[in-house]
Amino acid sequence: MANLTISKLRYFAQENLADRLRRVHREYGDVVWFPLQRFVLVNDAEMIERVLVTNARNYGKSQAMRAAKVLLGDGLLTNEGDFWRQQRRMMQPAFHRRQIGQLTRTMTDCIEEMLAGWQNGAVINVSADLSTLTLTIVAKALFGSAISTDEAQKVSTALDFMLKLFQQRAILPFAFLNRLPLPSNQSAENHINTLNQIIYRIIGERRQSGEMGDDLLGMLMAAQDEESGIGMSDKQLRDEAMTLFLAGHETTASHLTWTLWLLDQHPNTLDRALAEISAVVGTRTPTLADVGQLTYLRQVIDESLRMYPPGWLFGRIAHADDTLNGVQIPAGTTVLISAYLMHHHPRYWDRPEQFDPDRWKTAPSDPNSQRLAEERARFAYFPFGGGARLCIGNQFALLESTLTLTMILQQFRLRFLDDRVEKMASLTIRPKSDLWARLE
Ligand code: HEM
């Protein structure tokens, strides 16, 4: 356990936040107190399990998440307590693996549309194209054909703006910035109004027609709390839709960008993935049944999420005093938990810096891989968080990633223009600048 001094913080500020925290971890150990003792970074699987699972009721969402209420209102990501529990209960069935499987066709249609615009020899902005793709997929999954292309574009512009604003402000614990008469706040208000108009229009039309639709919005409109029998208000539907847009778009886009870049850097891995795709799917459009057969590709995805978990850092505020493995945590402390740091922790991982999808091989015939999987602590790997607040969209994201990678690799080899990529870590961990690749 160690205390980080203010002068040391200045020195660390020269690196990006993710690598800065890794240095803090290396130099100070598994428990690091930040100046003024309000924040503590913990890098120990048992301590994290206590915060997220065994004593989760003692911990609330961090200040940064609370600041996101400006856009997200009381959606799942920002909500807490009994109201969150009720919302989560109502929404869970729509995100069940079987239900998400029904979105396969919606997803492959959107991917086909993106690929139709890609041409051999062209240089494309991979980050931007994948960001548009994941946004279109969430929009279609949520609203079906009720959202026009023009509206989807407006949603994209508005969310991009809001995301950038959050990225800038996420690390500043100054929620009052959102209330000052700054030009950025005025633009944010305009963007939020645009988003509200689109979402409320769609909700209003459904209520009027009496047809809920078979998309995610329809399921949320039909959902009722099993205890009270009450459904969601329009405001609640709006907050949840906005939350799904935000949580389900940038995360998956940055994961896909990293994975394609990693594959280009590791030609042997790429060849194995291609051989599997060719054997399982061939040249046809992948189906839900194929996804379960693409086991090596799934290992690649798991390993990419280990190297670069988009949801790399989150915090929880202690409501009451607690003790984590003998470390006193006074009420009001923010416990910082980093999947990025834990996924590279040398105590839990052999060769943590190496991209090696084979570490996820759990073939019954391979006792060594089985043993490694069983020995790994539950909270050494948690790209989707954990406990009751585990990412509700994890099945959605895994299906979307598998289908997108399969369909891209069926047609193209991406030769990235950069061999070295600088990370940018604030709300998500992503390449600092857009990544460009030549299509072959
Ligand atoms: C690779 C893609 C994704 C990653 C890495 C990811 C990661 C995460 C993480 C780490 C959390 C937990 C945050 C915390 O505990 O404070 C979370 C929560 C959440 N995610 Fe995801 N996510 C991804 C994709 C998605 C998608 C596609 C959706 C929706 C379509 C989604 C919706 C949500 C929601 C609503 C929550 C809040 C759940 C709750 O608190 O009950 N995510 N995600």
Residues whose N, C-alpha, C, O or C-beta is under 5 A from the ligand:
A	BS01	HEM	L76 L77 R88 L244 A247 G248 T251 T252 H255 P310 G311 F314 F382 P383 F384 G385 A388 R389 L390 C391 I392 G393 F396 A397
